[in-house]
Amino acid sequence: MTNRAILIEYTGLEGRDLGYLPTLQQAQEIVGGYVESIEGKDEKRDKLVTLLVNEEGRLESLPLNIRASVDYSVKSKHFPLVGNVIALYGWKELKQEETKV
C-alpha cells in the first residue's frame, strides 16, 4: 500500500482516503484537538499503521469510534479508540526517505 491517509469518523461510516498526508494543523482540525500518534495494526490487511487520535479524547468524553476500534488493534491503554481517527499507511517509509542523505 502506498502512502495514504484514511479518515475513520466516529459516526461509523467506511473510512475514506483523504488523498493527502495532513499537516499537523489539518490533523488537529480533523481529530478536534491535540494530536497523539499511536502505533496500530490494520487487522484486515495485516499491516502496521500509524494512527492519529485526539490526545485528550477520553478526558473530553469523545464518542466511541467502533469501526476504528474493530479494524485496528492498539495497545490496551489506547483501546477503545474515540473520536475521529486518521490512519497513516506508508508513514514510516516516507519518514525514512526524507531522512536519507
C-alpha positions in Angstrom: 0.0 0.0 0.0 1.4 3.4 -0.9 1.4 6.4 1.3 -2.2 7.1 2.3 -4.2 8.8 5.0 -7.6 7.3 5.7 -10.1 9.2 7.9 -12.3 6.9 10.1 -15.0 9.1 11.5 -16.7 8.1 14.8 -20.0 8.1 13.0 -19.2 4.5 11.8 -19.0 5.3 8.1 -16.5 3.4 6.0 -13.1 5.1 6.1 -12.3 7.5 3.3 -8.9 8.3 1.7 -8.1 12.0 2.3 -5.9 12.0 -0.8 -3.0 13.8 1.0 -1.0 13.5 4.2 -2.4 16.1 6.6 -0.3 18.7 8.2 -0.3 19.0 12.0 -2.9 21.8 11.8 -5.1 19.8 9.5 -4.8 16.7 11.7 -5.7 18.8 14.7 -8.8 20.1 13.0 -9.9 16.6 11.9 -9.4 15.0 15.4 -10.7 18.0 17.2 -7.7 18.9 19.4 -4.1 17.9 20.2 -2.9 15.0 18.1 -1.4 11.9 19.5 0.4 9.4 17.3 0.0 5.8 18.2 1.1 2.5 16.6 -1.5 0.1 15.5 -2.2 -2.8 13.2 -4.7 -3.0 10.4 -6.2 -6.4 11.1 -7.8 -6.7 7.6 -4.6 -6.1 5.7 -2.1 -7.4 8.4 -0.1 -4.1 8.1 1.4 -1.8 10.7 -0.1 1.6 10.7 0.3 5.0 12.5 -3.0 6.3 14.0 -3.5 9.9 14.7 -6.1 10.5 17.5 -7.2 13.2 19.9 -4.7 13.2 22.8 -7.4 14.2 25.3 -10.3 12.3 23.6 -11.2 10.3 26.7 -11.0 13.3 29.0 -13.3 15.2 26.6 -15.6 12.2 26.5 -15.5 11.9 22.7 -17.8 9.3 21.2 -16.5 5.8 20.8 -15.1 5.0 17.3 -16.4 1.5 16.9 -15.2 1.0 13.3 -11.6 2.1 14.2 -11.6 0.0 17.4 -12.5 -3.1 15.4 -10.4 -2.5 12.3 -7.2 -1.6 14.2 -5.5 -3.2 17.1 -3.7 -0.9 19.5 -2.1 -1.2 23.0 -4.7 -1.6 25.7 -4.2 1.9 27.1 -5.5 3.3 23.8 -8.4 0.9 23.5 -11.1 1.6 22.6 -10.4 4.4 20.1 -12.6 7.5 20.5 -13.4 10.4 18.1 -12.2 10.8 14.6 -9.1 8.7 13.7 -6.6 9.2 10.9 -4.8 6.0 9.7 -1.5 6.7 8.0 -0.1 4.0 5.7 3.4 4.2 4.5 4.3 6.9 7.0 7.5 5.2 8.3 8.7 4.7 4.7 8.0 8.4 3.9 10.0 9.4 7.0 12.9 7.2 6.1 13.0 8.6 2.6 13.0 12.1 3.9 16.0 11.4 6.2 18.2 9.7 3.6 21.2 11.8 2.5 
